[in-house]
Amino acid sequence: MVIISMLILAICILAAVAFFTIMERKFLSYAQIRKGPNKVSFMGILQPIADAAKLLTKSQQKMESSNLKMTFYSPTMALMISLVIFPILPMSLFPIL
């Protein structure tokens, strides 16, 4: 039961991130007097999926002087730390700030 609730929480977090990404792009486009992300689907709804596909298909450039382990594991660790800290935050009816 705990695993299912954590899976639902992770899906909700990812959906919220996708929604806020669309809203941020829309607000910035209105500030710049343009339409915004509307190339993918109706009103840009599938834009986060297109961004993820573009990110996954990009090729890595090899740098001779870089630490390869740190280059590959740093983004993963940053995501894991934020996902581990998120369930610790109080989500009660009356959260204490």
Backbone bond lengths (Angstrom), bond angles and torsions (degrees), N, CA, C in turn:
res aa  C-N    CA-C-N  psi(-1)  N-CA   C-N-CA  omega(-1)  CA-C   N-CA-C  phi
1 M - - - 1.448 - - 1.528 111.15 -
2 V 1.328 115.79 -37.70 1.460 120.12 -179.91 1.526 110.35 -65.91
3 I 1.326 116.23 -39.69 1.464 120.26 -179.18 1.527 110.50 -65.05
4 I 1.317 116.74 -39.52 1.465 120.35 179.13 1.523 110.37 -65.43
5 S 1.328 117.34 -42.60 1.464 119.82 179.76 1.527 111.12 -66.66
6 M 1.336 117.59 -37.13 1.467 119.80 177.82 1.524 110.56 -69.35
7 L 1.330 117.35 -34.78 1.458 120.85 177.23 1.528 110.50 -66.84
8 I 1.319 116.41 -41.91 1.465 120.49 177.03 1.522 110.30 -63.74
9 L 1.328 117.37 -40.56 1.460 121.64 177.75 1.525 110.82 -62.06
10 A 1.327 117.63 -43.66 1.465 121.35 179.61 1.523 111.10 -64.18
11 I 1.327 117.20 -40.63 1.465 120.70 178.69 1.524 110.41 -65.35
12 C 1.323 116.90 -40.70 1.466 120.30 178.38 1.528 111.27 -64.96
13 I 1.316 117.01 -39.39 1.466 120.51 178.34 1.522 110.26 -63.71
14 L 1.325 117.18 -45.63 1.462 120.32 179.73 1.527 111.61 -64.49
15 A 1.320 117.18 -37.91 1.469 120.07 177.25 1.527 110.70 -66.66
16 A 1.334 116.84 -39.11 1.463 120.20 178.11 1.523 111.10 -64.74
17 V 1.321 116.79 -40.58 1.469 120.18 177.98 1.524 110.24 -62.77
18 A 1.321 116.95 -43.12 1.468 120.37 178.72 1.529 110.76 -62.89
19 F 1.332 116.90 -42.87 1.462 120.61 179.61 1.523 111.21 -64.33
20 F 1.335 117.55 -45.33 1.459 120.15 -179.10 1.524 111.83 -67.88
21 T 1.326 117.22 -29.26 1.460 119.92 175.10 1.525 110.42 -65.52
22 I 1.324 116.39 -43.93 1.470 119.74 177.72 1.524 110.37 -63.19
23 M 1.324 117.27 -44.52 1.463 120.33 -179.11 1.526 111.54 -63.94
24 E 1.329 116.89 -40.14 1.463 120.11 178.50 1.525 110.57 -62.28
25 R 1.317 116.46 -44.03 1.465 119.79 179.26 1.523 111.26 -64.94
26 K 1.319 116.89 -38.58 1.470 119.97 178.72 1.530 111.09 -65.35
27 F 1.340 117.09 -45.25 1.463 120.13 179.96 1.524 111.36 -63.53
28 L 1.331 116.70 -41.95 1.460 119.52 178.43 1.523 111.20 -66.03
29 S 1.317 116.98 -35.91 1.467 118.85 179.18 1.525 111.09 -69.06
30 Y 1.326 117.64 -37.12 1.460 119.72 177.07 1.523 110.85 -67.66
31 A 1.325 117.50 -34.29 1.459 120.44 177.28 1.525 111.10 -67.32
32 Q 1.332 116.45 -29.09 1.463 121.00 179.62 1.534 111.96 -96.43
33 I 1.307 116.97 8.38 1.464 124.81 178.64 1.532 110.76 55.45
34 R 1.314 116.04 59.39 1.462 122.39 173.31 1.523 108.01 -145.56
35 K 1.323 117.39 174.35 1.465 120.80 -173.82 1.521 113.81 -73.98
36 G 1.303 117.66 -39.12 1.460 119.73 -177.36 1.509 111.72 104.68
37 P 1.328 117.22 -165.92 1.470 119.17 -177.70 1.529 110.91 -73.11
38 N 1.310 115.92 102.35 1.462 119.46 179.67 1.524 111.34 -132.11
39 K 1.313 117.85 13.19 1.458 120.58 -178.10 1.521 111.97 -79.48
40 V 1.303 117.61 -29.44 1.459 121.73 -175.90 1.520 108.44 -107.46
41 S 1.316 117.03 110.58 1.456 123.17 175.18 1.531 111.21 69.70
42 F 1.314 115.13 -169.68 1.458 122.57 -179.71 1.524 109.86 -76.72
43 M 1.318 117.48 119.91 1.466 124.28 178.79 1.527 113.07 58.44
44 G 1.312 118.68 22.58 1.455 121.02 176.07 1.511 114.96 75.48
45 I 1.318 118.01 24.40 1.465 121.68 -177.06 1.527 111.51 -63.52
46 L 1.334 117.43 -37.37 1.464 120.65 -178.31 1.529 112.51 -90.83
47 Q 1.325 118.20 13.42 1.459 121.56 -179.10 1.529 112.78 -60.69
48 P 1.350 121.30 -42.01 1.472 119.47 177.62 1.526 113.11 -61.63
49 I 1.330 117.70 -34.27 1.466 120.03 177.98 1.524 109.75 -68.77
50 A 1.327 117.12 -39.86 1.462 120.45 177.15 1.526 110.73 -65.31
51 D 1.337 117.14 -38.21 1.463 120.45 177.31 1.524 111.21 -64.88
52 A 1.324 116.97 -40.64 1.468 120.25 178.96 1.522 110.85 -66.05
53 A 1.333 117.37 -40.77 1.468 120.32 178.02 1.520 110.86 -64.34
54 K 1.310 116.94 -39.52 1.466 120.59 178.05 1.523 110.60 -65.71
55 L 1.328 116.52 -39.92 1.464 120.37 179.46 1.524 111.39 -65.52
56 L 1.325 117.05 -40.73 1.461 120.46 -178.16 1.524 112.84 -73.27
57 T 1.328 118.05 -25.03 1.461 119.99 -179.13 1.518 113.38 -92.61
58 K 1.317 117.96 -3.72 1.459 119.82 178.31 1.521 110.09 -70.34
59 S 1.310 116.15 145.84 1.466 120.15 178.99 1.525 109.65 -91.45
60 Q 1.306 114.76 147.80 1.456 121.03 178.80 1.521 109.48 -84.92
61 Q 1.312 116.96 138.85 1.449 120.57 174.91 1.516 108.18 -96.35
62 K 1.310 116.13 132.14 1.456 120.33 -177.97 1.521 109.75 -86.25
63 M 1.320 114.66 128.62 1.456 120.67 177.03 1.524 107.93 -110.91
64 E 1.324 116.40 129.87 1.456 119.73 -175.23 1.526 113.14 -68.87
65 S 1.320 117.22 -33.49 1.463 119.42 -174.08 1.528 113.42 -96.11
66 S 1.310 118.62 7.50 1.461 119.61 -177.00 1.527 111.25 -96.00
67 N 1.304 114.66 156.56 1.452 121.59 175.79 1.531 106.80 -85.88
68 L 1.317 116.96 110.90 1.464 120.51 -173.08 1.522 113.05 -65.23
69 K 1.332 117.43 -37.37 1.465 119.11 179.65 1.523 110.83 -63.59
70 M 1.323 116.54 -44.92 1.460 119.56 179.59 1.531 111.26 -66.74
71 T 1.324 116.32 -35.14 1.458 120.14 -179.88 1.524 111.28 -63.21
72 F 1.318 117.07 -39.88 1.461 120.30 -177.10 1.524 113.15 -87.42
73 Y 1.326 118.52 -32.20 1.460 120.35 -174.06 1.526 113.84 -90.94
74 S 1.315 119.52 -19.04 1.465 120.94 -177.85 1.530 113.16 -61.86
75 P 1.328 120.61 -49.00 1.472 118.32 177.89 1.523 112.90 -63.31
76 T 1.328 116.16 -36.54 1.463 119.75 178.97 1.520 110.67 -64.99
77 M 1.320 116.65 -43.43 1.464 120.09 179.94 1.531 111.13 -66.34
78 A 1.318 117.48 -38.39 1.465 120.05 178.05 1.527 110.78 -62.32
79 L 1.323 116.87 -42.69 1.465 120.53 177.39 1.519 111.20 -65.33
80 M 1.320 117.11 -44.02 1.462 120.76 -178.60 1.533 111.05 -63.78
81 I 1.326 117.44 -41.36 1.466 120.28 179.18 1.526 110.58 -62.86
82 S 1.330 116.97 -43.79 1.465 118.74 179.96 1.525 111.61 -67.01
83 L 1.338 117.70 -35.57 1.461 119.96 178.42 1.523 112.28 -73.35
84 V 1.329 118.20 -27.72 1.462 121.32 177.30 1.528 110.20 -76.10
85 I 1.319 117.41 -37.02 1.464 120.94 -177.88 1.529 111.41 -74.92
86 F 1.328 118.25 -32.34 1.461 121.21 -174.51 1.528 113.79 -57.70
87 P 1.349 121.28 -45.18 1.475 118.87 179.87 1.531 113.89 -67.55
88 I 1.306 117.87 -16.90 1.462 120.95 179.55 1.527 110.79 -75.09
89 L 1.326 117.05 -25.47 1.457 120.98 -177.98 1.529 110.31 -62.58
90 P 1.327 117.02 142.06 1.470 118.80 -179.54 1.525 111.34 -70.12
91 M 1.319 115.65 129.92 1.462 120.85 179.15 1.519 110.34 -126.41
92 S 1.298 115.81 40.70 1.455 119.44 -179.63 1.526 109.56 -83.55
93 L 1.308 115.36 -179.33 1.453 120.62 -179.64 1.524 111.08 -66.51
94 F 1.335 116.90 -37.28 1.457 122.44 179.05 1.526 108.79 -123.54
95 P 1.331 118.39 82.78 1.470 119.56 -177.80 1.526 111.62 -68.99
96 I 1.299 114.94 146.61 1.461 121.47 178.15 1.520 107.58 -94.93
97 L 1.323 116.83 123.48 1.463 120.52 -178.64 1.494 111.81 -95.06
